Amino acid sequence: MRRLRIIVAAVALALVEAIIPIAVMLYFSWTLAVKNEQNRLALFADRAITRANISFSEAANTLRIIAASKFQPCSADHIAQMRILTINSPVVEEIGYFENRMLKCTSWGETDERVAQAHVDYTTAGGVDVTVRIRPAVSQGNHMMGLQYGPYNVLVNPVRFVDVVVDKSIRLAIFGQNDALIGELNAPDPTLTASILAEPRNGIDDENLFAVAQQDGWTAIAVEPRAEILVNLKREQMLLLPAGAFIAAFIIGIVIWFSRKRLSPLGELTIAVQKREFVVHYQPIVELKTGICVGAEALVRWRRPDGSLVRPDLFIPLAEESGLIMAITDQVLDVVIAELGKLLVDDRSLHIAINLCAADIKSGRILPVIQKALASTGIRTEQIWLEATERGFMDISAARETIEQARASGHSVAIDDFGTGYSSLQYLQELPLDALKIDKSFIDVIGKDTATSSVTSHIIDMAKSLKLFTVAEGIESQDQADYLNARDVDFGQGWLFSKALPASEFVAFYRRSKEKFGAGPAVIQRAIA
């Protein structure tokens, strides 16, 4: 009997010791699942606000452009301008002009209907009147949001304010000033959103999980059925019960996996620009004859909120196509000044090369931006080199004007990836360049019997005849470096010397180079003196 009691007690104790950890892990897994799911909903709500800001700013900018119109109101030219602005705007559906508070014409044309200006629900700090719900007088389409500035208004589809990619189970609502409903996605319950709006909070009830984000006068609410998290949690628990110690970690991993951003690529990149998610790595540039590091090329990287890095070739083409590349270039300049400003001031022989897009070369927009950024830093313009690929020089006359202005300010200008573009020789002959960068593809064939192996020496000779500095890209072997050095190529960069480095590692690399080899080379003093 005593033996039986001991066995029963041991089994009971074992069961308790097995059940308690599993029960505790199940409790914490539920708590963590709810918290992380709320964080995910909060992320979508935050992105909805960012999207709303982008859409509102685009509409307000369109209003200000048409308000500055010099055309006779409702003339053919005036209506044509409104129509073009409507077509070119990703958010504006219609533009209207009012005279004596009555609609006179729209981007559709003149109107004979007597349509009065709509009532104003609220006015923004920027002086834009907002009407939350208005039906287009001409097209008689779905209800729109109206923005009024002076005698003009624009109509915006409310869905533009919640134009983010979410799971089908997630419902979004965004509110403006005075708790006015601006837009919604996937039909959220108005009674639920009203109760949440009355007391903004993250929470869970018998049927729903919800989160709130508030910023810049906007309030966004993201709601998801509680059943969604119950289904996911039950499935994961069935997998994790045999290994209770791993439940929390596994659930967190699953939630994190589900929390990955789901915006369209352009929307994600736009928000990345607004959130300043770009970092800079520095590819050292070395004088081939001495091994001295004379500077670096600033290379942009996109660091997502989860810490992962996106390669430039995956986002730069989209940035160039959308025009976001100019804002990214500005951020690169800001980062270079913040990270290397002290080193640049302390060592005038150091230079940093910044890549320019074709739009900046054509317009020259970047030059006053650089001047303003450097104004109070003590960094000399001569220490900031500018690089552009051949595509940036397609408009020869505009490129020449920008380069001449840049060089007059003290910048040196290089043609990047030479030989891979269009009319390379024409650019070299007609543009006042300082340096030529030989593309990696021509370095790779050094010492190989290929159809293009002889091109490298011709490029070098061409640069010498035009008295240009030469920089070889993508040097990976000592044989390549020896070949280039023997032909008096001035500088090189590539993995033979170093990969692209974060700022702290580049500073250490540069200082080691100075300690080992001494001062910078005299060959570039013309450009940095």
C-alpha positions as CSV (number, residue, x, y, z in Angstrom):
1,M,0.0,0.0,0.0
2,R,2.8,2.4,0.9
3,R,4.6,1.5,-2.3
4,L,1.4,2.3,-4.2
5,R,1.0,5.7,-2.4
6,I,4.6,6.5,-3.3
7,I,4.1,5.6,-7.0
8,V,0.8,7.7,-7.1
9,A,2.5,10.7,-5.5
10,A,5.5,10.4,-7.8
11,V,3.3,10.3,-10.9
12,A,1.1,13.2,-9.6
13,L,4.3,15.2,-8.9
14,A,5.6,14.4,-12.4
15,L,2.3,15.4,-13.9
16,V,2.3,18.7,-12.0
17,E,5.9,19.4,-12.9
18,A,5.1,18.7,-16.6
19,I,1.8,20.6,-16.6
20,I,2.9,23.8,-14.8
21,P,5.8,24.7,-17.2
22,I,3.6,24.0,-20.2
23,A,0.7,26.0,-18.7
24,V,3.0,28.9,-17.9
25,M,4.4,28.8,-21.4
26,L,0.9,28.6,-22.9
27,Y,-0.1,31.7,-20.9
28,F,2.9,33.7,-21.9
29,S,2.6,32.5,-25.5
30,W,-0.9,33.9,-25.5
31,T,0.1,37.2,-23.9
32,L,3.0,37.6,-26.3
33,A,0.9,36.7,-29.3
34,V,-1.7,39.3,-28.4
35,K,1.0,42.0,-27.7
36,N,2.9,41.3,-30.9
37,E,-0.3,41.2,-33.0
38,Q,-1.3,44.5,-31.5
39,N,2.2,45.9,-32.4
40,R,1.6,44.6,-35.9
41,L,-1.8,46.3,-36.1
42,A,-0.2,49.5,-34.7
43,L,2.4,49.3,-37.5
44,F,-0.3,49.1,-40.1
45,A,-2.1,52.0,-38.4
46,D,1.2,54.0,-38.4
47,R,1.7,53.3,-42.1
48,A,-1.9,54.4,-42.8
49,I,-1.1,57.7,-41.3
50,T,2.1,58.0,-43.3
51,R,0.1,57.2,-46.5
52,A,-2.6,59.7,-45.5
53,N,0.1,62.4,-45.0
54,I,1.6,61.6,-48.4
55,S,-1.8,61.7,-50.1
56,F,-2.9,64.9,-48.4
57,S,0.4,66.6,-49.2
58,E,0.1,65.6,-52.8
59,A,-3.4,67.0,-53.0
60,A,-2.5,70.2,-51.2
61,N,0.5,70.7,-53.4
62,T,-1.8,70.3,-56.5
63,L,-4.1,73.0,-55.0
64,R,-1.2,75.4,-54.5
65,I,0.1,74.9,-58.0
66,I,-3.3,75.6,-59.7
67,A,-3.9,78.5,-57.3
68,A,-0.8,80.1,-58.8
69,S,-2.1,79.8,-62.3
70,K,-1.7,82.9,-64.5
71,F,-4.4,81.8,-67.0
72,Q,-7.8,83.5,-67.4
73,P,-10.2,81.5,-65.1
74,C,-12.1,78.8,-67.0
75,S,-10.3,79.6,-70.3
76,A,-9.3,76.7,-72.5
77,D,-5.7,77.0,-71.2
78,H,-6.9,77.1,-67.6
79,I,-9.1,74.0,-67.9
80,A,-6.3,72.3,-69.8
81,Q,-3.9,73.0,-66.9
82,M,-6.4,71.7,-64.3
83,R,-6.9,68.5,-66.5
84,I,-3.1,68.0,-66.8
85,L,-2.6,68.4,-63.0
86,T,-5.4,65.9,-62.4
87,I,-3.9,63.3,-64.8
88,N,-0.4,63.7,-63.3
89,S,-1.5,63.5,-59.7
90,P,-1.8,60.0,-58.2
91,V,-4.5,61.1,-55.8
92,V,-6.5,63.9,-57.3
93,E,-9.7,62.9,-59.2
94,E,-11.0,66.3,-60.1
95,I,-10.2,70.0,-59.8
96,G,-12.8,72.7,-59.6
97,Y,-12.8,76.5,-59.8
98,F,-15.3,78.6,-57.9
99,E,-16.4,82.2,-58.5
100,N,-18.5,84.0,-56.0
101,R,-18.6,80.6,-54.2
102,M,-20.4,79.0,-57.2
103,L,-18.7,76.3,-59.3
104,K,-17.8,77.8,-62.7
105,C,-15.6,75.1,-64.3
106,T,-13.7,71.9,-63.5
107,S,-11.0,69.8,-65.0
108,W,-13.9,68.2,-67.0
109,G,-14.7,71.6,-68.5
110,E,-17.1,74.4,-68.0
111,T,-20.4,73.7,-66.1
112,D,-23.7,75.4,-66.3
113,E,-25.0,73.8,-63.1
114,R,-25.3,76.1,-60.1
115,V,-23.2,74.2,-57.5
116,A,-22.2,76.1,-54.3
117,Q,-19.1,75.5,-52.4
118,A,-19.5,72.7,-49.9
119,H,-19.5,73.3,-46.2
120,V,-16.2,73.1,-44.4
121,D,-15.7,70.4,-41.8
122,Y,-12.4,71.7,-40.6
123,T,-9.4,73.8,-41.7
124,T,-5.8,72.6,-41.5
125,A,-2.9,74.7,-40.1
126,G,-1.8,75.2,-43.7
127,G,-5.0,77.0,-44.5
128,V,-6.6,74.2,-46.5
129,D,-10.4,73.8,-45.9
130,V,-11.5,70.1,-45.7
131,T,-14.9,68.7,-46.6
132,V,-15.0,65.1,-45.6
133,R,-17.8,63.9,-47.8
134,I,-18.8,65.4,-51.1
135,R,-20.3,64.1,-54.3
136,P,-18.6,65.3,-57.6
137,A,-21.0,67.8,-59.2
138,V,-20.0,67.0,-62.8
139,S,-19.1,63.3,-62.9
140,Q,-21.7,62.4,-60.2
141,G,-19.4,59.6,-59.1
142,N,-18.8,58.1,-55.7
143,H,-18.4,60.4,-52.6
144,M,-15.0,62.1,-52.4
145,M,-13.1,64.1,-49.9
146,G,-12.9,67.8,-50.9
147,L,-9.9,70.1,-50.2
148,Q,-10.5,73.9,-50.8
149,Y,-7.8,76.5,-51.1
150,G,-8.8,80.0,-52.3
151,P,-11.2,79.7,-55.3
152,Y,-10.1,76.1,-56.1
153,N,-11.0,72.7,-54.7
154,V,-9.7,69.2,-55.5
155,L,-11.6,65.9,-55.0
156,V,-9.7,62.9,-53.6
157,N,-11.0,59.3,-53.4
158,P,-11.0,58.5,-49.6
159,V,-9.3,55.1,-50.3
160,R,-6.1,57.0,-51.2
161,F,-5.7,57.8,-47.5
162,V,-5.6,54.1,-46.5
163,D,-3.8,52.8,-49.6
164,V,-1.7,50.3,-47.8
165,V,-1.3,46.6,-48.3
166,V,-2.8,44.6,-45.4
167,D,-4.2,41.1,-44.8
168,K,-7.8,40.7,-45.8
169,S,-8.8,40.1,-42.2
170,I,-7.5,43.6,-41.1
171,R,-9.8,46.5,-41.3
172,L,-8.5,50.1,-41.2
173,A,-10.1,53.5,-40.6
174,I,-8.4,56.9,-40.5
175,F,-9.8,60.1,-39.0
176,G,-8.8,63.7,-39.4
177,Q,-9.5,66.7,-37.2
178,N,-12.7,66.8,-35.2
179,D,-12.7,63.0,-35.4
180,A,-14.0,63.2,-39.0
181,L,-13.9,59.9,-40.8
182,I,-11.6,60.3,-43.9
183,G,-11.2,56.8,-45.3
184,E,-11.6,53.2,-44.5
185,L,-10.4,49.8,-45.8
186,N,-12.2,46.4,-45.6
187,A,-15.3,48.0,-44.0
188,P,-14.5,48.4,-40.3
189,D,-17.4,48.3,-37.8
190,P,-18.4,52.0,-37.3
191,T,-19.7,51.3,-33.8
192,L,-16.4,49.7,-32.7
193,T,-14.3,52.4,-34.3
194,A,-16.4,55.1,-32.6
195,S,-15.9,53.5,-29.2
196,I,-12.2,53.2,-29.8
197,L,-12.0,56.8,-31.1
198,A,-13.7,58.0,-27.9
199,E,-11.0,56.4,-25.8
200,P,-7.9,55.8,-28.1
201,R,-6.1,52.7,-26.9
202,N,-4.7,49.3,-27.9
203,G,-6.9,46.5,-26.7
204,I,-8.8,43.3,-27.2
205,D,-12.5,42.4,-26.6
206,D,-14.6,39.4,-27.1
207,E,-14.6,39.7,-30.9
208,N,-11.7,41.9,-32.0
209,L,-8.1,42.9,-31.5
210,F,-7.4,46.6,-32.2
211,A,-4.6,49.2,-32.1
212,V,-4.5,52.9,-32.6
213,A,-1.9,55.3,-34.0
214,Q,-2.0,59.2,-33.7
215,Q,0.2,61.7,-35.4
216,D,0.0,65.1,-37.2
217,G,-3.8,65.5,-36.5
218,W,-4.6,62.0,-37.9
219,T,-5.9,59.0,-35.9
220,A,-5.7,55.5,-37.5
221,I,-7.4,52.5,-36.1
222,A,-6.5,48.9,-37.2
223,V,-8.9,46.1,-36.2
224,E,-8.6,42.3,-36.7
225,P,-11.1,39.5,-35.6
226,R,-10.0,37.8,-32.4
227,A,-10.7,34.5,-34.2
228,E,-7.7,35.1,-36.5
229,I,-5.2,35.1,-33.6
230,L,-7.0,32.2,-31.9
231,V,-6.7,30.0,-35.1
232,N,-3.0,30.8,-35.5
233,L,-2.3,30.3,-31.8
234,K,-4.1,27.0,-31.6
235,R,-2.2,25.6,-34.6
236,E,1.2,26.7,-33.1
237,Q,0.3,25.3,-29.7
238,M,-0.4,21.9,-31.3
239,L,3.1,21.9,-32.7
240,L,4.8,23.3,-29.6
241,L,3.2,21.4,-26.7
242,P,5.8,18.6,-26.9
243,A,8.5,21.2,-26.5
244,G,7.0,23.7,-24.1
245,A,10.2,25.5,-23.4
246,F,10.3,26.6,-27.1
247,I,6.7,27.9,-27.3
248,A,7.4,31.6,-26.6
249,A,10.3,31.8,-28.9
250,F,8.4,30.0,-31.7
251,I,5.3,32.2,-31.3
252,I,7.4,35.3,-31.4
253,G,9.1,34.1,-34.5
254,I,5.8,33.4,-36.2
255,V,4.4,36.8,-35.2
256,I,7.5,38.6,-36.4
257,W,7.2,36.7,-39.7
258,F,3.6,37.8,-40.0
259,S,4.6,41.4,-39.1
260,R,6.7,41.9,-42.2
261,K,5.7,45.0,-44.1
262,R,3.2,44.4,-46.9
263,L,3.1,47.7,-48.9
264,S,3.7,47.9,-52.5
265,P,7.4,48.4,-53.4
266,L,6.9,52.0,-54.3
267,G,4.9,52.7,-51.2
268,E,7.4,51.0,-49.0
269,L,10.3,53.0,-50.6
270,T,8.4,56.2,-50.2
271,I,7.9,55.6,-46.5
272,A,11.5,54.5,-46.2
273,V,12.5,57.9,-47.5
274,Q,10.2,59.7,-45.1
275,K,11.5,57.5,-42.2
276,R,15.1,58.1,-43.3
277,E,15.9,54.4,-43.3
278,F,19.0,54.8,-45.5
279,V,22.6,54.3,-44.3
280,V,25.9,54.8,-46.0
281,H,28.8,52.5,-46.4
282,Y,32.2,53.8,-47.6
283,Q,34.2,52.1,-50.3
284,P,37.9,53.2,-49.8
285,I,39.7,54.7,-52.7
286,V,43.5,53.9,-52.8
287,E,46.4,55.5,-54.7
288,L,47.8,52.5,-56.6
289,K,51.4,53.5,-56.5
290,T,51.6,54.0,-52.7
291,G,48.6,52.2,-51.2
292,I,47.5,55.3,-49.4
293,C,43.8,55.7,-48.8
294,V,42.8,59.1,-50.2
295,G,39.0,58.9,-49.7
296,A,36.0,56.8,-50.3
297,E,32.9,56.5,-52.4
298,A,29.7,56.9,-50.4
299,L,27.4,53.9,-51.2
300,V,23.8,54.0,-50.0
301,R,22.1,51.0,-48.3
302,W,18.5,50.6,-47.2
303,R,18.2,49.3,-43.7
304,R,14.7,48.0,-43.0
305,P,13.2,48.3,-39.5
306,D,14.0,44.7,-38.9
307,G,17.7,45.4,-39.4
308,S,18.1,43.7,-42.8
309,L,19.9,45.5,-45.6
310,V,18.5,45.9,-49.1
311,R,21.0,46.0,-51.9
312,P,21.0,49.2,-54.0
313,D,20.3,47.3,-57.3
314,L,17.0,46.3,-55.8
315,F,15.7,49.8,-55.0
316,I,17.8,52.4,-56.9
317,P,16.1,51.7,-60.3
318,L,12.7,52.2,-58.7
319,A,13.9,55.3,-56.8
320,E,15.2,56.8,-60.1
321,E,12.0,56.0,-62.0
322,S,9.8,57.5,-59.2
323,G,12.0,60.6,-58.5
324,L,12.7,59.5,-54.9
325,I,16.4,59.2,-55.8
326,M,16.9,62.9,-55.2
327,A,15.6,62.7,-51.6
328,I,17.8,59.7,-51.1
329,T,20.9,61.6,-52.4
330,D,20.1,64.4,-50.0
331,Q,20.0,61.9,-47.1
332,V,23.3,60.4,-48.2
333,L,24.9,63.9,-48.1
334,D,23.4,64.5,-44.6
335,V,24.8,61.1,-43.3
336,V,28.2,61.7,-44.8
337,I,28.4,65.1,-43.0
338,A,27.2,63.7,-39.7
339,E,29.5,60.6,-39.8
340,L,32.7,62.0,-41.4
341,G,32.4,65.7,-40.9
342,K,35.0,65.9,-38.1
343,L,37.4,63.7,-40.0
344,L,37.0,65.8,-43.2
345,V,37.6,69.0,-41.2
346,D,40.7,67.6,-39.5
347,D,42.2,66.1,-42.6
348,R,41.9,68.3,-45.7
349,S,43.5,65.6,-47.9
350,L,40.5,63.4,-47.5
351,H,37.6,63.4,-50.0
352,I,34.3,61.6,-50.2
353,A,32.7,60.9,-53.6
354,I,28.9,61.1,-53.8
355,N,26.9,59.6,-56.7
356,L,24.4,61.9,-58.5
357,C,21.4,60.8,-60.4
358,A,20.6,61.8,-64.0
359,A,17.9,64.3,-62.8
360,D,20.3,66.1,-60.6
361,I,22.9,66.4,-63.4
362,K,20.3,67.7,-65.8
363,S,18.8,70.2,-63.3
364,G,21.7,71.2,-61.1
365,R,19.3,71.0,-58.2
366,I,21.9,69.3,-56.0
367,L,24.5,72.0,-56.0
368,P,22.7,74.6,-53.8
369,V,21.7,71.7,-51.6
370,I,25.3,70.7,-51.0
371,Q,26.4,74.3,-50.5
372,K,23.7,74.8,-47.8
373,A,24.6,71.5,-46.1
374,L,28.3,72.4,-46.0
375,A,27.8,76.0,-45.0
376,S,28.4,75.7,-41.2
377,T,30.4,72.5,-41.1
378,G,33.9,73.7,-42.0
379,I,34.0,71.0,-44.8
380,R,35.4,72.4,-48.0
381,T,33.5,71.9,-51.3
382,E,36.8,70.5,-52.7
383,Q,36.5,67.5,-50.4
384,I,33.1,66.4,-51.9
385,W,33.6,64.8,-55.2
386,L,30.6,64.2,-57.5
387,E,30.1,61.1,-59.7
388,A,27.6,60.3,-62.3
389,T,27.1,57.5,-64.8
390,E,27.0,58.2,-68.6
391,R,23.2,58.1,-68.5
392,G,23.3,61.3,-66.4
393,F,25.1,63.1,-69.3
394,M,22.7,62.3,-72.1
395,D,21.6,66.0,-72.2
396,I,25.0,67.4,-73.0
397,S,24.2,71.1,-72.7
398,A,22.5,70.8,-69.4
399,A,25.2,68.4,-68.0
400,R,27.9,70.9,-69.1
401,E,26.3,73.7,-67.3
402,T,25.9,71.7,-64.1
403,I,29.5,70.4,-64.2
404,E,30.9,73.9,-64.9
405,Q,28.9,75.2,-61.9
406,A,30.1,72.3,-59.7
407,R,33.8,72.8,-60.7
408,A,33.5,76.6,-60.1
409,S,32.3,75.8,-56.6
410,G,35.3,73.6,-56.0
411,H,33.9,70.1,-56.6
412,S,35.7,67.6,-58.8
413,V,33.5,65.7,-61.2
414,A,34.0,62.1,-62.4
415,I,32.2,60.0,-65.0
416,D,31.3,56.7,-63.4
417,D,31.1,53.2,-64.9
418,F,32.8,54.5,-68.0
419,G,32.3,52.4,-71.1
420,T,29.0,50.8,-70.2
421,G,26.7,53.5,-71.4
422,Y,26.0,55.4,-74.6
423,S,28.3,57.8,-76.4
424,S,31.2,57.7,-74.0
425,L,33.8,59.4,-76.2
426,Q,31.4,62.3,-76.9
427,Y,31.0,62.9,-73.2
428,L,34.8,63.0,-72.6
429,Q,35.3,65.4,-75.4
430,E,32.5,67.8,-74.7
431,L,32.3,67.8,-70.9
432,P,34.8,69.5,-68.5
433,L,35.4,66.4,-66.3
434,D,38.1,65.8,-63.8
435,A,38.2,62.0,-63.5
436,L,37.2,58.8,-65.3
437,K,36.2,55.7,-63.4
438,I,36.8,52.5,-65.3
439,D,34.0,50.0,-64.9
440,K,34.6,46.7,-63.1
441,S,33.7,44.8,-66.3
442,F,36.8,46.1,-67.9
443,I,38.9,45.3,-64.9
444,D,37.6,41.7,-64.7
445,V,39.1,40.9,-68.2
446,I,42.6,42.0,-67.4
447,G,45.0,39.1,-68.2
448,K,42.3,37.2,-70.0
449,D,42.1,36.5,-73.7
450,T,38.7,37.9,-74.5
451,A,37.2,40.2,-77.1
452,T,37.2,43.1,-74.7
453,S,40.5,42.6,-72.9
454,S,42.3,45.2,-75.1
455,V,39.6,47.9,-74.4
456,T,41.0,48.5,-70.9
457,S,44.3,49.8,-72.1
458,H,42.6,52.0,-74.7
459,I,40.4,53.6,-72.0
460,I,43.4,54.3,-69.9
461,D,45.2,55.9,-72.9
462,M,42.2,58.0,-73.7
463,A,41.9,59.3,-70.2
464,K,45.6,60.2,-70.2
465,S,45.3,62.1,-73.5
466,L,42.5,64.1,-72.0
467,K,44.5,64.7,-68.7
468,L,41.8,63.0,-66.5
469,F,42.5,61.2,-63.3
470,T,41.7,57.5,-63.6
471,V,40.0,55.3,-60.9
472,A,39.7,51.6,-61.5
473,E,36.6,50.0,-59.9
474,G,36.3,46.4,-58.7
475,I,39.9,45.5,-58.3
476,E,40.0,42.0,-56.7
477,S,43.5,40.6,-57.4
478,Q,47.1,41.8,-57.1
479,D,47.7,41.0,-60.8
480,Q,44.9,43.5,-61.7
481,A,46.4,46.1,-59.4
482,D,49.9,45.5,-60.8
483,Y,48.6,45.8,-64.4
484,L,46.9,49.1,-63.7
485,N,49.8,50.5,-61.7
486,A,52.2,49.7,-64.5
487,R,49.9,51.8,-66.8
488,D,49.8,54.7,-64.4
489,V,46.2,54.4,-63.4
490,D,46.0,56.8,-60.4
491,F,43.5,55.2,-58.0
492,G,41.7,52.0,-57.4
493,Q,38.9,50.6,-55.3
494,G,37.7,47.1,-54.8
495,W,37.8,44.0,-52.5
496,L,41.6,43.7,-52.9
497,F,41.8,46.8,-50.6
498,S,38.6,46.7,-48.7
499,K,34.9,46.1,-49.0
500,A,32.5,49.0,-48.4
501,L,32.6,49.8,-44.7
502,P,30.4,51.4,-42.1
503,A,31.6,54.8,-41.0
504,S,33.5,53.7,-37.9
505,E,35.3,50.9,-39.7
506,F,36.2,53.2,-42.6
507,V,37.7,55.8,-40.2
508,A,39.8,53.1,-38.6
509,F,40.9,51.9,-42.1
510,Y,41.8,55.4,-43.2
511,R,43.8,56.1,-40.1
512,R,45.7,52.8,-40.4
513,S,46.5,53.8,-44.0
514,K,47.8,57.2,-42.8
515,E,49.9,55.7,-40.1
516,K,51.4,53.2,-42.5
517,F,51.9,55.3,-45.6
518,G,51.9,58.9,-44.5
519,A,50.2,61.9,-46.0
520,G,48.0,61.9,-49.1
521,P,49.3,61.9,-52.6
522,A,50.3,65.1,-54.4
523,V,48.5,64.0,-57.5
524,I,45.1,65.1,-56.2
525,Q,46.1,68.4,-54.6
526,R,44.7,70.3,-57.6
527,A,41.3,69.0,-56.7
528,I,41.3,69.4,-53.0
529,A,43.6,72.4,-52.3
